[in-house]
Amino acid sequence: MATRYLLLWLQAPLQSWGHDSKFGRRDTLNFPTKSGVLGLVCSALGAGGEQRELLAEFLGLTQTVLSFVRSRDVGNGERKSYDRQPLLRDFHMVGSGYDDKDPWATLLIPKTSDGKKAVGGGAKMTYRYYLQDACFAVVLQVPEAMAAAIAEALQNPAWDVYLGRKNCAPTDFIFRGMSVDEETASTQALAIAKEKELLLDFKVLDGEHEGEVLTLMDVPLQFGERKLYRDRRVTAVNVVDIG
């Protein structure tokens, strides 16, 4: 299958890329997941529901992430990276403050699986984690037949696009170009980073390489109400020391 490589620039005050969240704790990886990026693509295309056929087109295709951090001038024409910002933990109450005697308000109060009132009235505490001031370039391999439509959608999205969660609005243009190979797209990402005075921090590569090998359950097979995922192996490779 012929493919192309799209360069996506993901920059925002807050980002959150969950892959192993459970119940009231919603964690984030320190880099974008494949499911999150393909969810962004589907949103731009206006593709709702399960989208099994569309997602099947991406099975076996790669996603490379380049992580960047801000830098400061240390003299002699050299720049040094700043420390990464710590995770932000946000506290939420779900279903709190609603009148359970109001039939409309009760729809917003969590219930048991059979529709009955939950223990404690239904209000639930949740903790949600966010990356702060993060910046990533994602080189996404896409089928050639879909590349132009995806590129157009990212520039003129049908629905709102966001970086992991709906409160994570991007602060820069996402689509940054299309290439016939990954190396060209990565070179373009480094050029953008240089203009912004950012330094490459780490890379996340598909497959097993020298570095920290991780197994992620983030390859989407089906979106919609009942989401399905497959695992993949990736390698995180440090590039510069932070400090």
Phi, psi and omega in degrees: 000128177288141182226167172229167180240121178262136176261118179248135178250117185245104183222133183191158175299324180228138171221152178211121185236082183287143176220345183216037183281142179221135172053240187271003181244115182248097184279175174220141166289168177267019175201161183294139175276160177292322179296322178294318180292317178290331173296320176298317179298315179298319179297317179298322180284346187073030183262099181261178178078202188292316178056042181298316183293317179297314182294328179298333179294339184261356179296130180087352177270153191266160171220120177249134180245132171247124180258135181237152176231158179292158182229165176226152181283125179248014177092165180057030178073012181256152177235147180235148184282147171282165171292146172292148178287147178289163175297142173266127175255122181249134182262130180233146166248121180261126177081014182268143174087005180266147180276113183286358175267350178268119184299330178284317181295327181295337178296339183263003180260125179303143181229172175287172183297336179262013173088003180275166181296134181284161178299135179082010177094348176108337179292133183233142176271137175225150176240129184235136186248143184225146166281140179251134174054040182270156181214126182226148165249131179244123175259106187254121176280128183229155175299138182302323182295338182256350190300312183296319180294320179292317179300316179296318181295322179294334178272335179222071188294143177290320178237168178301141174249147182209165189257073176104309176227161188292342177269010180251077183279134178292150180245013177210165178297136183277308183284126183233012175138164180233137182226164178270350178214160184291324183299318180297317179296319179295321178297320177296322178297318179295327178293319177297316180299320180297319177298326181270002182059044175254153178244144177291128185259300178209165177240153172235115185251144173294141176089185182258124179223185176287123184145201180270113182270130182235151171249121182242138175263072188224019175264108186285133174255334182202130172263201181090200184293325181244092185281144178231142183224159173236156182272165173209159177257133177228163177233126175268126184239115177289142182246315180230157173278139179266134179156000000 
